[in-house]
Amino acid sequence: MLVHIVMFQFKDENKEANMARVKEMLEALPSKINTLHSMEVGIDISRSERSFDMALVSQFEEQAALDVYAIHPAHLEVVSVIKEVTLLSKVVDYIQ
């Protein structure tokens, strides 16, 4: 199983609303992209200076499945919104 983790730091403007919107959009992806095995999206509650605002943890059977997800139109729509409302993102992919 390939695990794909992304953490996001959102812009301050409309932060709470943008996080809720992105979370909802991300959580809709498993029903639209069949190569996406599972997905969990969480909004940070610690609010520490080391924290990112949101984390996404998704699983795929293999790299090819992640590659299909990466270019799927539903995913690209979410990516477009994320690019508008975030300052920074970091990713880690690993085999479980």
C-alpha positions in Angstrom: 0.0 0.0 0.0 1.3 3.5 -0.9 0.5 6.2 1.7 0.3 9.8 0.5 0.4 12.5 3.2 0.0 16.2 2.4 0.0 19.0 5.0 -1.3 22.5 4.2 -0.8 25.9 5.7 -3.7 28.2 4.8 -3.7 31.9 4.2 -5.2 34.0 7.0 -7.9 35.5 4.8 -11.2 33.5 5.2 -9.1 30.7 6.7 -11.8 28.8 8.5 -14.2 28.9 5.6 -11.5 27.9 3.1 -10.4 25.0 5.3 -14.0 23.8 5.6 -14.4 24.1 1.8 -11.2 22.2 1.0 -12.0 19.5 3.5 -15.4 18.9 2.0 -14.0 18.9 -1.5 -11.2 16.4 -0.6 -13.6 14.1 1.3 -15.8 13.9 -1.9 -12.9 12.5 -4.0 -13.1 8.8 -2.9 -16.5 8.5 -4.6 -15.2 10.1 -7.8 -11.7 8.4 -8.2 -11.7 4.7 -8.1 -7.9 4.3 -7.6 -8.1 6.1 -4.3 -8.3 3.3 -1.7 -9.0 5.5 1.3 -8.7 9.1 2.5 -8.7 11.0 5.8 -8.7 14.7 6.2 -8.1 16.5 9.5 -8.0 20.1 10.6 -5.3 20.8 13.2 -6.6 21.4 16.8 -3.2 22.2 18.5 -2.7 25.5 16.8 1.0 25.5 17.8 3.6 27.4 16.0 4.9 24.1 14.5 1.5 23.1 13.2 0.2 23.0 9.7 -3.5 23.8 9.4 -4.7 20.6 7.7 -3.4 17.1 6.9 -4.5 14.7 4.2 -3.7 11.0 4.5 -4.7 8.8 1.5 -3.8 5.3 0.4 -3.4 3.7 -3.0 -2.6 0.2 -4.0 0.5 1.3 -6.0 2.3 4.2 -7.5 0.3 3.9 -10.7 -2.9 4.4 -8.8 -1.5 7.6 -7.3 -0.5 8.7 -10.7 -4.1 8.3 -12.0 -5.4 10.2 -9.0 -2.9 13.0 -9.5 -4.2 13.9 -13.0 -7.9 13.1 -12.5 -10.1 16.1 -13.2 -11.9 16.0 -9.8 -8.5 16.1 -8.1 -7.2 18.9 -10.3 -10.3 20.9 -9.4 -9.5 20.6 -5.7 -5.8 21.4 -6.4 -6.8 24.6 -8.1 -8.8 25.8 -5.1 -6.0 24.7 -2.7 -3.4 26.7 -4.6 -5.6 29.8 -4.2 -6.1 29.5 -0.5 -2.9 28.1 0.9 0.6 29.5 1.5 2.5 26.2 1.7 2.1 22.5 1.4 4.4 19.5 2.2 4.1 15.9 1.0 5.4 12.5 2.1 4.8 9.4 0.1 5.9 6.0 1.5 5.2 2.3 1.1 3.4 0.6 4.0 
